[in-house]
Amino acid sequence: MKTVIVIPARYGSSRLKGKPLREIAGKPLIQWVFEGATDSRLAEEVLVATDDERVREVVESFGGRVVMTPDDVPSGTDRVYRAVEGTDFDLVVNLQGDEPMITGSLLDAVIEELRMGEKMVTCAYHPENIDEIGDPNRVKVVLDGNGYALYFSRSPIPFVRSGRLRPDDFLIHGGIYGFRRDVLEEFVRMGEGRLEALEGLEQLRALERDIRIKVMLSEVPLYPVDTPSDLIRVEGVIRLKNGFSERRGR
C-alpha cells in the first residue's frame, strides 16, 4: 500500500514562535524530524506541509520536498489532508514537526499496523521522570487491555489514589498519527468535537466518533519540543548520545 509521511510545520506556534526553524545541535528542528522520517523503510515519500515561505526555504535547502498549504486550517491533521489531496496514497502518517528524536522503526511499526487493517494508529511511551505527568504540554493517554486508546488528556491520567506516582504507571502520547486514507478524509469532514475543543487535542475527535486508535509503545522517550526548555533538553540528549547516530552526527 502506497504510504506517505507528512510533517505539518507551522511557523506561528503559540507556545514557541518559529519552532520549526529553532536550532538544535547545529540543525533546525524541522531537519531533525525530516531526517528521522526518511529512515522509514515502508514510506515511499516524506513531505513537509507548511504555510510559511521561511520554512519552505529551509526545508528545500536540505533537500526536502514541501507542499504549501493555507494558513487558516484548524489543525495539523487538516493541514496534512490538504497536502495529500489529489494524490494516490493509501496510507498517510501525520508526523508532528516537533518530534526530533523520531525513529524510522517506530514509524514503520505504525505503518505495519495500518497495513494489517487498523484505521488509525499512534504511539506512546513511559515518561523519564514524574514531573512530566503534571505538564500540560505532555499529553497523557490511557489504554484498554488490547492496546487501544481510552482517553487522552493534558491532565494527569490515570488518577493514582495512593498518591505514589511512578513513571511506569503513565504513558505520554507521541506526535504520530497514522491513517488509512478514507479514515483521514472522514476525520477531516467531522469537524472539531466537543472534547477536542475543551482539551485542545485533535485525537479526541476520533474517539468521540467511535474511531478506535491503536497505540504502539515506544521503548524510549521521544523528547517533543514545545517550549524553550525542551530545546535545551533535546540538545543535551543529542550531545550526550554523541549525535545519536552517524547520520545525525554529520
Backbone bond lengths (Angstrom), bond angles and torsions (degrees), N, CA, C in turn:
res aa  C-N    CA-C-N  psi(-1)  N-CA   C-N-CA  omega(-1)  CA-C   N-CA-C  phi
1 M - - - 1.453 - - 1.531 109.40 -
2 K 1.302 116.26 131.78 1.456 120.94 -174.82 1.537 110.53 -71.55
3 T 1.324 115.64 126.96 1.464 121.00 -170.23 1.520 111.38 -126.56
4 V 1.326 115.83 140.06 1.457 122.15 175.60 1.525 109.57 -128.47
5 I 1.308 116.12 142.99 1.467 122.55 170.66 1.523 107.03 -105.30
6 V 1.316 116.37 123.52 1.462 121.22 179.51 1.527 108.47 -115.56
7 I 1.336 115.34 129.97 1.465 121.77 -179.57 1.528 108.57 -108.56
8 P 1.327 118.86 103.67 1.464 119.87 176.21 1.524 109.69 -73.27
9 A 1.309 117.18 130.25 1.471 121.43 -174.92 1.521 109.56 -136.64
10 R 1.330 115.18 98.37 1.462 120.81 -179.29 1.520 109.38 -98.45
11 Y 1.321 116.57 127.96 1.470 120.36 -177.78 1.530 111.29 -67.72
12 G 1.327 116.78 -39.60 1.464 120.56 -171.96 1.506 114.28 -87.18
13 S 1.320 118.75 53.37 1.462 121.92 176.71 1.519 110.16 -61.95
14 S 1.332 116.62 135.08 1.459 120.30 -177.95 1.516 112.19 -69.45
15 R 1.330 117.52 -29.05 1.468 120.41 -177.20 1.525 113.10 -93.51
16 L 1.336 116.65 -24.87 1.460 119.73 -177.19 1.519 107.99 -152.79
17 K 1.320 116.21 88.16 1.457 120.97 -174.78 1.526 111.26 -60.75
18 G 1.327 114.15 138.95 1.459 119.35 -178.73 1.505 113.21 70.49
19 K 1.323 117.13 22.86 1.463 121.67 -173.64 1.519 114.49 -52.50
20 P 1.337 120.40 -44.47 1.472 118.54 -177.26 1.524 113.99 -59.23
21 L 1.331 116.82 -25.00 1.464 120.45 -175.47 1.521 112.88 -101.47
22 R 1.309 117.66 0.76 1.460 120.34 177.33 1.527 109.94 -65.06
23 E 1.310 116.46 135.94 1.467 120.63 -173.99 1.518 111.95 -85.09
24 I 1.330 114.91 137.90 1.463 123.19 174.03 1.519 107.72 -132.71
25 A 1.322 116.69 116.44 1.469 121.24 177.74 1.522 112.30 50.41
26 G 1.330 116.87 42.37 1.451 121.29 173.50 1.515 116.64 89.74
27 K 1.335 117.18 0.02 1.463 120.70 179.17 1.521 109.74 -132.07
28 P 1.346 117.93 148.81 1.454 119.10 173.05 1.525 110.32 -67.26
29 L 1.319 115.68 149.57 1.457 121.75 -179.52 1.523 112.12 -50.50
30 I 1.321 117.86 -44.72 1.452 121.05 -176.40 1.530 111.61 -62.30
31 Q 1.325 117.66 -29.08 1.461 119.72 178.84 1.523 110.84 -71.48
32 W 1.328 116.79 -40.02 1.469 119.41 176.29 1.532 110.59 -58.65
33 V 1.335 115.90 -44.64 1.463 120.03 -178.70 1.525 110.63 -65.79
34 F 1.319 116.40 -45.22 1.462 121.07 -179.31 1.527 111.01 -60.86
35 E 1.316 117.24 -45.54 1.459 120.36 -178.28 1.526 111.04 -65.75
36 G 1.339 116.97 -37.06 1.461 119.16 175.34 1.524 111.39 -62.60
37 A 1.341 116.26 -40.17 1.461 120.44 -179.71 1.524 111.69 -65.25
38 T 1.324 117.17 -36.63 1.469 119.78 -178.33 1.526 112.35 -70.84
39 D 1.321 117.75 -8.65 1.469 120.85 174.35 1.524 112.08 -77.76
40 S 1.337 117.41 -9.83 1.462 120.24 177.08 1.524 109.92 -64.04
41 R 1.325 116.12 135.36 1.471 121.48 176.55 1.522 112.06 -86.58
42 L 1.326 116.95 -20.22 1.461 121.08 -169.47 1.519 114.37 -101.86
43 A 1.314 118.25 -12.80 1.468 120.93 179.85 1.527 109.86 -92.33
44 E 1.331 115.33 132.26 1.463 119.58 179.00 1.526 112.50 -77.95
45 E 1.340 116.33 -25.11 1.463 118.53 -175.68 1.518 110.75 -150.43
46 V 1.346 115.08 150.94 1.471 122.53 174.12 1.521 107.46 -124.70
47 L 1.328 116.32 126.89 1.462 122.27 -179.77 1.524 109.86 -123.86
48 V 1.321 116.11 149.87 1.459 121.77 169.00 1.521 107.62 -108.23
49 A 1.330 116.75 126.58 1.468 122.12 179.04 1.521 108.32 -106.83
50 T 1.328 116.63 117.58 1.460 120.08 -177.08 1.520 110.79 -140.48
51 D 1.323 114.98 164.67 1.465 121.01 175.72 1.519 111.18 -114.36
52 D 1.350 116.93 10.02 1.451 120.35 -170.87 1.530 111.43 -126.67
53 E 1.323 116.23 130.25 1.465 121.13 -178.52 1.522 112.35 -64.65
54 R 1.330 117.86 -30.47 1.470 120.34 179.49 1.527 110.31 -64.84
55 V 1.309 116.24 -40.20 1.463 119.99 177.43 1.520 109.83 -67.56
56 R 1.328 116.84 -43.82 1.462 120.56 179.22 1.520 111.13 -56.16
57 E 1.320 117.38 -47.35 1.463 121.23 -177.29 1.524 111.67 -61.36
58 V 1.326 116.19 -42.42 1.466 119.40 -178.92 1.519 110.75 -67.60
59 V 1.320 117.52 -44.80 1.465 120.49 -179.12 1.527 110.65 -62.65
60 E 1.298 117.34 -43.78 1.463 119.53 179.47 1.521 111.30 -67.48
61 S 1.317 117.75 -26.64 1.471 120.41 179.43 1.520 112.41 -66.96
62 F 1.351 117.38 -27.54 1.473 117.89 176.69 1.534 111.78 -104.77
63 G 1.336 116.26 16.07 1.456 120.45 171.04 1.508 115.99 92.56
64 G 1.341 117.92 10.38 1.454 120.61 179.56 1.513 112.28 -83.87
65 R 1.323 115.83 157.11 1.458 121.38 177.59 1.531 109.07 -98.39
66 V 1.327 116.54 135.55 1.459 122.50 -174.75 1.523 110.07 -120.52
67 V 1.344 115.36 140.59 1.458 122.20 170.07 1.528 106.72 -118.09
68 M 1.323 116.69 122.71 1.461 120.93 178.68 1.528 109.38 -81.05
69 T 1.326 115.99 134.02 1.462 122.81 -177.77 1.523 109.47 -128.01
70 P 1.344 118.33 160.84 1.464 120.47 -179.50 1.530 112.11 -61.28
71 D 1.332 116.32 156.44 1.461 119.62 -178.59 1.528 112.90 -88.77
72 D 1.343 117.64 -1.61 1.460 120.19 -175.24 1.529 113.25 -111.57
73 V 1.342 118.71 19.76 1.465 119.55 177.67 1.530 108.95 -72.21
74 P 1.337 118.35 144.86 1.464 120.67 -171.27 1.522 116.19 -76.97
75 S 1.337 118.34 -19.27 1.468 119.52 -177.38 1.516 110.09 -153.47
76 G 1.348 115.13 168.57 1.453 119.99 177.47 1.517 112.35 -62.62
77 T 1.332 116.92 -37.83 1.458 119.74 -179.91 1.521 111.17 -68.74
78 D 1.326 117.41 -36.34 1.463 119.89 174.66 1.529 110.32 -61.99
79 R 1.344 116.79 -37.33 1.465 120.38 177.95 1.529 110.37 -66.03
80 V 1.329 116.16 -40.26 1.461 120.40 177.41 1.520 110.48 -60.96
81 Y 1.318 116.38 -43.17 1.461 120.32 179.92 1.526 110.94 -61.07
82 R 1.322 116.16 -43.03 1.470 119.09 177.98 1.527 110.87 -59.56
83 A 1.329 116.54 -35.54 1.470 120.51 -177.79 1.517 112.77 -69.58
84 V 1.339 117.64 -26.76 1.468 119.51 -176.32 1.527 112.81 -106.21
85 E 1.327 117.76 1.36 1.460 120.12 176.27 1.530 109.68 -56.82
86 G 1.303 115.75 133.82 1.460 119.75 177.39 1.517 114.10 82.47
87 T 1.329 118.36 2.77 1.465 121.28 177.27 1.526 109.25 -100.07
88 D 1.343 116.39 175.16 1.460 120.08 -178.06 1.524 112.84 -112.57
89 F 1.324 117.39 25.15 1.463 120.05 178.64 1.528 110.61 -70.96
90 D 1.330 116.26 136.54 1.462 122.24 178.61 1.525 111.98 -87.34
91 L 1.334 116.10 -36.14 1.458 122.38 -178.50 1.517 108.73 -123.13
92 V 1.335 115.73 137.54 1.464 120.96 -177.41 1.521 108.86 -128.81
93 V 1.329 116.03 125.49 1.459 121.34 177.25 1.520 109.05 -109.39
94 N 1.315 115.34 120.94 1.458 122.57 174.29 1.520 107.65 -91.01
95 L 1.323 116.39 106.86 1.457 122.22 177.59 1.517 107.92 -104.05
96 Q 1.308 117.12 111.53 1.453 120.07 -176.69 1.526 110.81 -62.49
97 G 1.320 114.51 143.68 1.460 120.72 -172.67 1.501 115.62 -77.46
98 D 1.341 117.57 13.38 1.460 120.33 178.78 1.528 111.78 -119.63
99 E 1.352 116.81 27.84 1.467 121.81 -179.09 1.532 110.39 -115.95
100 P 1.338 118.08 75.10 1.463 120.43 -174.48 1.530 114.87 -69.72
101 M 1.336 118.01 -16.30 1.460 120.43 -177.80 1.528 112.55 -101.56
102 I 1.329 116.54 17.35 1.455 119.89 -179.17 1.520 110.57 -63.20
103 T 1.323 116.14 147.78 1.461 120.81 179.36 1.523 110.62 -119.18
104 G 1.305 115.88 151.38 1.453 120.71 176.92 1.513 111.92 -63.18
105 S 1.337 117.24 -34.04 1.464 120.06 -178.68 1.520 111.62 -65.98
106 L 1.333 118.09 -37.92 1.458 120.58 178.42 1.533 110.61 -69.04
107 L 1.320 116.52 -42.18 1.461 119.96 176.02 1.525 110.96 -59.97
108 D 1.326 116.40 -41.60 1.458 119.82 -179.63 1.522 111.88 -67.43
109 A 1.330 117.46 -32.68 1.467 120.18 176.39 1.524 110.24 -63.67
110 V 1.339 116.26 -39.49 1.466 121.18 177.07 1.528 110.06 -64.98
111 I 1.332 116.31 -45.77 1.466 120.70 -178.61 1.525 111.44 -63.64
112 E 1.324 116.80 -39.95 1.464 120.26 179.75 1.526 111.49 -61.39
113 E 1.342 117.02 -39.08 1.465 120.31 177.66 1.531 110.81 -64.03
114 L 1.325 116.59 -40.39 1.465 119.98 176.71 1.523 110.98 -63.18
115 R 1.318 116.53 -40.69 1.464 120.26 179.39 1.522 111.68 -63.72
116 M 1.338 116.08 -28.29 1.466 120.37 179.95 1.523 112.50 -85.74
117 G 1.343 117.00 0.74 1.453 119.33 172.71 1.507 117.57 116.75
118 E 1.346 118.07 -5.59 1.462 118.84 177.86 1.529 109.55 -65.06
119 K 1.329 116.12 143.61 1.457 120.86 -179.11 1.526 112.66 -80.03
120 M 1.335 116.03 -38.50 1.464 121.08 -176.70 1.515 107.77 -148.70
121 V 1.329 116.99 135.67 1.463 121.59 -174.75 1.521 109.07 -137.41
122 T 1.332 116.11 140.34 1.457 120.90 175.60 1.526 108.58 -137.65
123 C 1.332 117.90 -164.00 1.458 120.31 -179.57 1.522 110.70 -143.79
124 A 1.331 115.51 165.59 1.459 121.67 177.89 1.521 108.52 -154.51
125 Y 1.328 116.08 165.09 1.460 121.10 179.86 1.524 109.07 -151.29
126 H 1.325 116.31 158.25 1.456 120.64 176.67 1.538 109.04 -77.48
127 P 1.341 117.64 137.94 1.473 119.55 -179.84 1.519 111.44 -68.07
128 E 1.331 115.46 154.09 1.462 120.02 177.73 1.523 111.70 -75.64
129 N 1.329 116.00 -34.90 1.457 119.33 179.36 1.518 110.17 -140.44
130 I 1.309 115.73 159.40 1.457 121.38 -172.08 1.520 112.54 -71.29
131 D 1.339 118.39 -18.18 1.470 120.76 179.59 1.523 111.84 -60.88
132 E 1.327 116.80 -29.06 1.464 120.22 -178.71 1.526 112.37 -65.79
133 I 1.321 116.77 -24.20 1.459 120.32 -176.32 1.525 111.27 -64.04
134 G 1.314 116.79 -35.76 1.459 120.24 -179.13 1.508 114.55 -89.01
135 D 1.324 118.08 -1.77 1.464 122.35 -177.72 1.530 109.40 -84.84
136 P 1.342 118.54 116.95 1.458 119.79 -179.25 1.528 113.82 -66.49
137 N 1.339 117.71 -16.15 1.460 120.73 175.42 1.524 112.42 -75.65
138 R 1.314 116.97 -14.54 1.467 122.46 176.44 1.525 107.64 -103.30
139 V 1.291 115.52 108.74 1.465 120.75 -176.60 1.523 109.36 -79.90
140 K 1.311 115.64 130.61 1.451 121.35 178.77 1.533 110.91 -97.55
141 V 1.328 116.10 152.55 1.459 121.10 179.20 1.522 109.02 -138.62
142 V 1.322 115.89 143.14 1.464 121.25 173.20 1.526 107.81 -118.10
143 L 1.342 115.55 145.71 1.463 121.76 -172.53 1.517 111.58 -117.10
144 D 1.340 114.82 157.41 1.456 118.52 169.91 1.523 109.29 -86.13
145 G 1.322 116.70 -176.96 1.456 120.31 -175.36 1.508 114.80 -68.76
146 N 1.335 117.21 -11.81 1.461 121.15 -179.93 1.523 113.27 -106.41
147 G 1.330 116.67 8.96 1.457 120.06 175.88 1.513 114.97 85.57
148 Y 1.335 117.41 20.07 1.459 121.46 175.51 1.528 109.97 -102.35
149 A 1.319 115.64 147.57 1.465 120.43 -178.20 1.519 110.81 -68.55
150 L 1.342 115.09 132.32 1.459 121.41 171.06 1.521 110.52 -92.35
151 Y 1.339 115.60 -40.66 1.472 119.76 -179.96 1.525 109.49 -165.34
152 F 1.333 114.55 151.60 1.460 123.08 173.18 1.525 107.70 -118.60
153 S 1.325 116.83 143.60 1.460 118.76 179.22 1.527 110.86 -155.61
154 R 1.332 114.24 152.26 1.460 119.96 171.02 1.532 110.77 -79.29
155 S 1.312 116.51 -17.18 1.462 121.82 176.46 1.526 109.91 -81.84
156 P 1.328 117.33 158.61 1.468 119.84 177.13 1.524 110.39 -67.19
157 I 1.316 117.01 116.74 1.464 121.85 173.20 1.520 108.20 -134.14
158 P 1.330 118.54 141.51 1.456 126.97 0.05 1.530 112.07 -75.37
159 F 1.327 116.30 159.02 1.463 120.42 171.58 1.521 108.87 -71.31
160 V 1.336 116.09 129.84 1.467 120.61 -178.65 1.527 107.92 -102.08
161 R 1.309 116.72 106.69 1.458 121.42 -173.09 1.518 112.95 -61.79
162 S 1.329 116.96 -35.22 1.465 120.08 -177.90 1.525 112.48 -71.14
163 G 1.329 116.66 -19.92 1.456 120.54 -176.82 1.510 113.68 81.55
164 R 1.323 118.20 -0.59 1.474 122.24 -179.80 1.530 107.86 -93.02
165 L 1.326 115.69 92.92 1.456 120.96 -174.84 1.527 110.92 -86.29
166 R 1.314 115.70 131.06 1.459 121.81 177.24 1.525 108.82 -128.27
167 P 1.334 117.99 138.21 1.469 119.96 179.77 1.525 113.77 -53.38
168 D 1.334 117.77 -34.64 1.457 120.83 -177.41 1.530 113.19 -67.67
169 D 1.332 116.95 -14.05 1.463 120.49 179.83 1.527 112.64 -87.53
170 F 1.337 116.92 -3.56 1.459 120.89 -175.29 1.526 110.59 -126.99
171 L 1.321 114.98 156.94 1.457 121.67 174.53 1.525 108.90 -129.83
172 I 1.341 115.29 133.40 1.461 122.40 175.20 1.526 108.16 -98.56
173 H 1.315 115.34 133.42 1.455 119.95 -178.78 1.525 110.90 -76.66
174 G 1.324 116.69 134.42 1.457 122.08 176.16 1.512 111.37 -95.40
175 G 1.322 116.41 153.79 1.458 121.92 -172.22 1.514 115.70 -83.29
176 I 1.315 116.97 58.01 1.461 122.79 176.34 1.526 108.08 -131.52
177 Y 1.333 116.25 132.66 1.462 121.23 172.20 1.525 108.08 -131.70
178 G 1.311 116.73 116.07 1.450 120.00 175.49 1.519 109.98 -101.17
179 F 1.330 116.84 135.54 1.457 122.25 -178.01 1.529 110.76 -129.63
180 R 1.320 116.47 142.60 1.452 119.22 158.61 1.522 106.38 -71.45
181 R 1.313 116.93 147.48 1.467 120.65 -170.99 1.537 112.62 -56.32
182 D 1.329 117.41 -44.00 1.456 119.48 -178.57 1.523 112.05 -66.31
183 V 1.326 116.80 -32.34 1.467 120.69 179.07 1.528 110.16 -71.35
184 L 1.328 117.00 -38.35 1.466 120.11 175.56 1.524 110.22 -59.72
185 E 1.322 116.68 -45.03 1.459 120.04 179.45 1.526 111.21 -62.74
186 E 1.331 116.35 -40.46 1.465 120.68 177.72 1.529 110.69 -64.47
187 F 1.319 116.01 -42.82 1.471 121.78 -179.56 1.531 110.69 -58.26
188 V 1.306 116.82 -45.09 1.467 121.07 -178.32 1.525 110.98 -67.46
189 R 1.329 116.79 -39.69 1.471 119.90 -179.77 1.527 112.59 -66.26
190 M 1.320 117.38 -27.00 1.467 121.29 -177.27 1.526 112.77 -60.03
191 G 1.314 116.44 -38.10 1.460 119.51 -172.83 1.519 110.81 77.26
192 E 1.305 116.19 172.05 1.464 122.30 -174.44 1.525 111.93 -63.31
193 G 1.340 115.11 136.22 1.454 121.17 177.07 1.526 111.74 -93.05
194 R 1.324 116.15 168.46 1.466 120.84 -178.16 1.531 111.99 -64.41
195 L 1.330 116.77 -48.41 1.462 120.13 -179.73 1.527 110.65 -68.17
196 E 1.313 116.59 -36.69 1.472 120.98 176.04 1.520 110.49 -56.72
197 A 1.334 116.52 -43.95 1.465 120.49 -179.67 1.523 111.50 -67.09
198 L 1.316 117.22 -38.45 1.462 120.79 -177.92 1.528 112.02 -69.02
199 E 1.328 116.56 -44.76 1.470 120.66 -175.41 1.529 111.96 -91.18
200 G 1.336 116.80 -18.76 1.455 119.10 -173.56 1.512 111.69 70.30
201 L 1.350 116.26 37.80 1.464 122.03 -177.46 1.526 108.93 -130.66
202 E 1.328 116.34 111.32 1.456 119.66 -173.53 1.522 113.53 -68.87
203 Q 1.339 118.62 -24.14 1.458 119.74 179.81 1.532 112.38 -64.32
204 L 1.328 116.77 -22.49 1.466 119.60 177.82 1.533 111.39 -67.68
205 R 1.312 116.64 -21.50 1.463 120.79 175.25 1.525 110.45 -57.38
206 A 1.334 115.67 -41.48 1.464 120.16 -179.78 1.522 111.27 -69.35
207 L 1.326 117.67 -45.77 1.460 120.09 -178.21 1.519 111.90 -63.20
208 E 1.334 116.66 -37.90 1.466 119.86 178.94 1.524 111.62 -63.28
209 R 1.323 117.18 -27.19 1.467 121.43 -177.95 1.526 111.85 -103.54
210 D 1.327 116.68 20.77 1.468 122.39 174.38 1.516 114.24 64.22
211 I 1.331 117.76 30.34 1.462 121.54 169.94 1.521 107.52 -94.16
212 R 1.317 116.53 115.84 1.467 119.62 -178.07 1.529 110.02 -74.80
213 I 1.334 115.42 142.45 1.459 121.59 -179.64 1.523 108.98 -117.76
214 K 1.319 116.54 112.83 1.461 121.82 175.82 1.525 109.07 -75.11
215 V 1.328 117.44 137.12 1.458 121.69 -176.38 1.528 109.39 -117.29
216 M 1.331 116.36 117.14 1.453 122.10 175.63 1.530 109.08 -89.28
217 L 1.319 116.79 137.70 1.453 120.77 -178.17 1.528 110.63 -95.02
218 S 1.322 114.82 126.74 1.463 121.18 175.03 1.525 108.81 -89.72
219 E 1.319 116.51 137.25 1.461 120.31 -179.83 1.523 112.41 -76.01
220 V 1.327 117.36 -15.39 1.464 121.18 -178.90 1.526 109.61 -127.50
221 P 1.337 118.23 151.66 1.468 120.96 176.50 1.526 110.66 -64.31
222 L 1.341 115.46 157.46 1.460 119.99 -178.33 1.532 113.61 -101.84
223 Y 1.316 118.89 -17.15 1.467 122.60 177.97 1.535 112.86 55.06
224 P 1.326 117.88 60.39 1.477 119.50 177.10 1.519 110.97 -66.34
225 V 1.328 116.40 156.52 1.464 122.09 -177.82 1.527 109.42 -110.54
226 D 1.325 116.14 112.61 1.465 121.75 177.53 1.525 112.57 -122.13
227 T 1.334 116.80 -21.99 1.467 121.49 -173.55 1.528 109.84 -137.77
228 P 1.336 118.44 166.33 1.467 120.44 175.63 1.533 112.64 -57.89
229 S 1.313 117.84 -35.55 1.469 119.76 179.42 1.529 111.26 -66.85
230 D 1.348 116.91 -30.44 1.463 119.81 176.50 1.525 110.87 -65.37
231 L 1.329 117.15 -37.32 1.467 120.44 177.26 1.524 110.66 -58.81
232 I 1.323 116.00 -45.08 1.464 120.86 179.90 1.522 110.37 -63.88
233 R 1.329 115.65 -43.05 1.464 120.38 -179.06 1.524 111.42 -61.73
234 V 1.330 116.91 -47.55 1.460 120.69 -177.98 1.524 110.88 -64.56
235 E 1.326 117.09 -41.31 1.460 119.17 178.66 1.520 110.63 -61.21
236 G 1.328 116.03 -39.53 1.461 119.42 177.67 1.515 112.21 -62.76
237 V 1.329 116.38 -41.29 1.458 120.75 179.28 1.526 110.59 -64.10
238 I 1.328 115.90 -45.00 1.461 120.30 -179.21 1.528 110.93 -62.41
239 R 1.307 116.46 -45.45 1.471 119.22 -179.18 1.523 111.30 -68.15
240 L 1.334 116.92 -36.39 1.458 120.67 178.32 1.520 111.10 -62.91
241 K 1.318 115.39 -35.94 1.455 120.26 179.64 1.520 111.90 -88.38
242 N 1.329 116.48 13.87 1.467 122.23 176.09 1.517 112.23 57.52
243 G 1.343 114.72 45.06 1.451 119.19 178.64 1.495 113.66 90.76
244 F 1.373 117.78 -0.67 1.462 124.05 174.72 1.523 113.15 70.97
245 S 1.333 117.41 -33.96 1.465 120.91 176.32 1.507 107.74 -167.44
246 E 1.296 116.61 166.75 1.459 119.55 178.16 1.533 111.14 -59.57
247 R 1.365 116.08 -37.64 1.460 120.07 -178.78 1.516 110.23 -64.39
248 R 1.355 118.39 -45.18 1.443 122.15 -175.37 1.531 111.54 -77.38
249 G 1.327 116.55 -16.99 1.443 118.45 -177.64 1.514 114.14 -86.78
250 R 1.339 116.46 -4.79 1.468 118.72 -178.79 1.508 111.38 -66.60
